[in-house]
C-alpha cells in the first residue's frame, strides 16, 4: 500500500515537461530503428499553440511525409487522473502504428494531385481570429468566416486524420484555388454527409457512439436543431452544402437563426422562438468563454437565414 501511494504521488507530481520527455524516450525505444521523435509546436485554429511530439520514420529510405503529431495534453490529464504511464505510452504507440498504416503517404504521392484530389475537404474557421494563419494558406472568405482546406488521409470509425493545405501545396500541384474548392465541396459532402437532429437526439447519439442516419428531421416542437456531419467533426461546414439551409427552411416554414455552437456543429433556432438578437450574441459569447475550447470557437454572434431571399447573413 505504501509503495502504491509513492507511485501515485510521483505520477501526480510529474510535470508536463517530465512527462513529455519520458514519452519521447519510450517511443524512441519501442518504435524501432529509423524512428525519430522530436518536440513540436503547432499553431492550431484561433491562434492557439499546441505542444506535441512529431514522429518520423526513415527506416525504409524515405521520410514518412504524413508524420503523425501526438498532442499530449489529454494524455497528461489522464496521467494526473490515475492512468499508468505504461498504459498511456502503449496507447500512443498504437495510435502511431494505426496512423502510419492508414496514412502512409510518401512524398511522391503527396506531390501527385491526381492521387490527392479525392481526399481534399474543407472546414469553416473564424476569419478575424486566424489572420496570421490565413497568410500561409488558401482560403475563401464566407461572411465573417473563412473556408479553409484539408487533405483527409484517414476517415474511419477509429480515427479521422489529415493535414492543412498550404499555399506551397497549390504550387506543388500546379492548381488554382477555385479548383481546390471544386474538389473540396464534392468530397466533403460525400465523405461527411450532414445530420439534422434535436439537441437531445444528438447528445444521445454522441454518448452512445452510434452512426447517424441521413437525413433526420425532428419533431416541430423541438426548439433547437443541431446541424453537423455524421462524424461530429468540423460539422459547421455543413451550412455550405448544396441546398441544406433551403431544405431546413422548407421544413420549418419560417426564417431561422444559425447559432455557431463551435467549429463542429451549429444550432438552428426558429425565428419566432428567438430572443432579441443582442441576447443571442451575449449567450454565444458566454458559452464560448465557459464551455467551448479556444481552438473550437467559430464566432461570437448569430447568423440569420432569410427563406424568401435564400440568403444567410450576419445578424
C-alpha positions in Angstrom: 0.0 0.0 0.0 2.8 2.4 0.9 4.6 1.6 -2.4 1.4 2.2 -4.4 0.9 5.6 -2.6 4.5 6.5 -3.5 4.0 5.6 -7.2 0.7 7.6 -7.3 2.5 10.6 -5.6 5.3 10.5 -8.2 2.8 10.4 -11.0 0.8 13.3 -9.7 4.0 15.4 -9.1 5.4 14.7 -12.6 5.5 17.9 -14.6 4.3 18.2 -18.1 7.8 18.6 -19.4 9.0 15.5 -17.5 6.0 13.5 -18.9 6.8 14.8 -22.5 10.5 13.6 -22.2 9.5 10.2 -20.7 7.1 9.6 -23.6 9.7 10.7 -26.1 12.2 8.3 -24.7 9.6 5.4 -24.5 8.7 5.9 -28.2 12.3 6.1 -29.4 13.0 2.8 -27.6 9.8 0.9 -28.7 9.0 2.1 -32.2 12.1 0.5 -33.8 15.2 1.7 -35.7 14.8 4.6 -38.1 12.1 6.3 -36.0 12.9 9.8 -34.7 10.8 11.7 -32.1 11.1 15.4 -31.7 9.1 18.0 -29.8 6.8 20.1 -32.0 4.8 23.3 -31.5 1.8 23.5 -33.8 -0.3 26.6 -34.5 -3.9 25.5 -34.5 -7.2 27.2 -35.0 -7.7 30.7 -33.5 -4.0 31.2 -32.9 -3.8 28.6 -30.2 -0.5 26.7 -29.8 -0.3 23.0 -29.0 2.8 21.1 -27.8 3.3 17.6 -29.1 5.7 15.0 -30.4 6.5 14.6 -34.1 7.2 11.0 -35.1 9.1 10.4 -38.3 10.2 7.1 -39.8 13.1 6.9 -42.2 13.6 3.1 -41.9 12.6 2.4 -45.5 14.8 5.1 -47.0 12.1 7.8 -47.3 10.8 10.2 -44.7 7.2 9.4 -43.6 5.9 12.7 -45.0 2.5 12.5 -43.4 4.1 12.0 -40.0 1.7 11.9 -37.0 1.9 14.6 -34.4 1.0 13.3 -30.9 -0.6 16.1 -28.8 0.0 15.2 -25.1 -2.3 17.4 -23.1 -5.1 14.9 -22.8 -2.7 12.1 -22.1 -1.1 14.1 -19.3 -4.5 14.8 -17.9 -5.1 11.0 -17.9 -1.9 10.5 -16.0 -2.9 13.0 -13.4 -6.3 11.3 -13.1 -4.8 7.9 -12.3 -3.9 6.2 -15.6 -0.5 4.5 -15.5 2.4 5.8 -17.6 2.8 2.4 -19.3 -0.9 2.3 -20.4 -0.6 5.8 -21.8 2.6 5.1 -23.6 1.3 1.9 -25.2 -1.9 3.8 -26.3 0.3 6.4 -28.1 2.4 3.6 -29.8 -0.8 2.0 -31.0 -2.1 5.3 -32.3 1.1 5.9 -34.2 1.1 2.4 -35.8 -2.6 2.8 -36.8 -1.9 6.3 -38.3 1.1 5.1 -40.2 -0.8 2.1 -41.6 -3.8 4.2 -42.8 -2.0 7.4 -43.8 1.4 6.3 -45.0 1.8 8.7 -48.0 5.3 9.2 -49.3 6.4 12.4 -50.8 5.9 11.1 -54.4 2.2 10.6 -53.5 1.7 14.0 -51.9 3.1 15.7 -55.0 0.7 14.0 -57.3 -2.6 16.0 -57.4 -4.3 13.1 -59.3 -3.6 11.0 -56.2 -4.7 13.6 -53.7 -7.7 15.3 -55.3 -10.3 12.9 -53.9 -9.0 13.5 -50.4 -9.4 17.3 -50.3 -12.1 18.6 -47.9 -13.0 21.9 -46.3 -13.9 23.4 -42.9 -15.0 26.7 -41.5 -13.0 28.9 -39.2 -13.2 32.4 -37.9 -11.6 35.0 -40.3 -10.5 37.6 -37.8 -9.1 35.2 -35.3 -6.9 33.5 -37.8 -5.3 36.3 -39.8 -1.8 35.1 -39.3 -2.6 31.6 -40.3 -4.5 32.7 -43.4 -1.4 34.4 -44.7 0.1 31.0 -45.4 -2.9 29.0 -46.7 -5.5 29.2 -49.5 -8.9 30.3 -48.2 -12.2 31.7 -49.3 -14.0 34.4 -47.2 -17.5 33.5 -46.3 -19.4 36.2 -44.4 -17.0 36.9 -41.5 -15.7 33.3 -41.6 -13.1 31.5 -43.8 -13.3 28.3 -45.8 -10.0 26.5 -45.5 -8.9 23.2 -47.0 -7.5 19.9 -45.6 -6.3 16.7 -47.1 -8.2 13.8 -45.3 -5.8 10.9 -45.2 -7.8 8.7 -42.8 -11.6 8.6 -42.2 -12.6 5.6 -40.2 -14.7 4.8 -37.1 -11.5 4.8 -35.1 -9.9 8.0 -36.4 -10.0 11.0 -38.7 -6.7 12.3 -39.7 -5.4 14.9 -42.2 -3.3 17.9 -42.8 -4.0 21.6 -43.6 -3.3 22.6 -47.2 -0.9 25.5 -47.6 -0.1 27.8 -50.5 3.0 25.6 -51.1 0.7 22.7 -51.9 -1.0 24.6 -54.6 2.4 25.4 -56.1 3.4 21.8 -55.8 0.2 20.6 -57.5 0.1 23.4 -60.1 -3.6 24.3 -59.4 -5.6 27.3 -58.6 -7.8 27.9 -55.5 -11.1 27.6 -57.4 -10.1 24.0 -58.5 -9.3 23.2 -54.9 -12.7 24.4 -53.8 -14.5 22.3 -56.5 -13.0 19.1 -55.2 -13.3 20.0 -51.6 -17.0 20.8 -51.9 -17.7 17.5 -53.7 -15.6 15.4 -51.3 -16.8 17.0 -48.0 -20.4 16.4 -48.9 -19.6 12.8 -49.9 -17.3 11.9 -47.0 -19.1 13.8 -44.3 -22.9 13.9 -45.0 -24.9 16.2 -42.9 -27.2 15.3 -39.9 -30.0 17.4 -38.6 -31.5 16.4 -35.3 -32.7 17.7 -32.0 -30.2 18.6 -29.3 -31.3 15.6 -27.1 -31.0 13.2 -30.0 -27.6 14.5 -30.9 -26.3 14.2 -27.3 -27.7 10.7 -27.1 -26.0 9.7 -30.4 -22.7 11.1 -29.3 -22.8 9.4 -25.9 -23.8 6.0 -27.4 -21.2 6.4 -30.2 -23.7 5.5 -32.9 -23.6 6.5 -36.5 -26.3 8.9 -37.7 -28.8 8.2 -40.5 -29.1 10.9 -43.1 -31.1 13.0 -43.1 -33.1 13.0 -39.8 -35.8 15.7 -39.3 -37.0 16.3 -35.8 -40.4 17.0 -34.5 -41.8 20.5 -34.8 -41.8 21.1 -31.0 -38.0 20.9 -30.8 -36.7 24.4 -30.0 -33.2 23.8 -31.2 -31.9 21.6 -34.0 -28.3 20.6 -34.3 -26.7 20.7 -37.8 -23.5 18.8 -38.1 -22.0 15.9 -40.0 -22.1 12.2 -39.2 -18.6 12.3 -37.7 -19.4 15.3 -35.5 -16.0 16.8 -36.5 -15.8 20.2 -38.3 -19.6 19.9 -38.9 -20.2 23.7 -39.0 -19.2 23.4 -42.7 -22.5 21.7 -43.4 -24.0 25.2 -43.9 -22.0 25.3 -47.2 -23.6 22.1 -48.5 -25.9 22.4 -51.5 -29.5 23.4 -50.5 -29.1 22.4 -46.9 -30.3 25.7 -45.5 -33.1 25.8 -48.0 -34.3 22.4 -47.0 -34.3 23.3 -43.3 -36.3 26.4 -44.1 -38.8 24.3 -46.1 -39.3 22.0 -43.1 -39.6 24.9 -40.6 -41.7 27.1 -42.9 -40.1 30.2 -41.5 -36.8 32.1 -41.2 -34.3 30.9 -38.6 -31.1 31.9 -36.8 -27.9 30.0 -37.2 -26.0 29.9 -33.9 -22.3 29.0 -34.1 -22.0 26.5 -31.3 -18.4 25.6 -32.4 -16.5 24.6 -35.5 -18.1 21.1 -35.1 -21.8 22.0 -35.1 -24.3 24.8 -35.3 -27.7 25.2 -33.8 -30.8 26.1 -35.7 -33.4 28.3 -33.9 -36.7 29.3 -35.4 -37.3 33.0 -35.7 -40.4 33.0 -33.6 -38.6 31.3 -30.7 -35.6 33.6 -30.7 -35.0 36.3 -28.1 -33.6 39.7 -29.0 -30.6 39.5 -31.2 -28.4 41.1 -28.6 -29.3 38.4 -26.1 -28.3 35.7 -28.6 -24.9 37.3 -29.0 -24.5 37.6 -25.3 -25.4 33.9 -24.9 -22.9 32.8 -27.6 -20.1 34.9 -26.0 -20.8 33.4 -22.6 -20.8 29.8 -23.9 -17.6 30.5 -25.8 -15.9 31.7 -22.7 -17.1 29.0 -20.3 -17.7 25.9 -22.4 -16.1 25.9 -25.8 -12.3 25.4 -26.0 -10.3 28.2 -27.6 -9.4 26.1 -30.6 -13.1 25.2 -31.4 -14.7 28.7 -31.3 -16.3 29.6 -34.6 -17.9 33.0 -34.0 -19.4 35.2 -31.2 -22.7 36.2 -32.9 -25.6 34.6 -34.7 -26.4 34.5 -38.4 -29.9 34.8 -40.0 -31.3 32.8 -42.8 -34.0 34.6 -45.0 -36.0 31.8 -46.6 -37.5 34.1 -49.3 -34.2 35.5 -50.4 -32.3 32.2 -49.8 -29.6 34.2 -48.1 -27.6 33.7 -44.9 -26.2 36.9 -43.4 -24.6 38.1 -40.2 -27.3 39.0 -37.6 
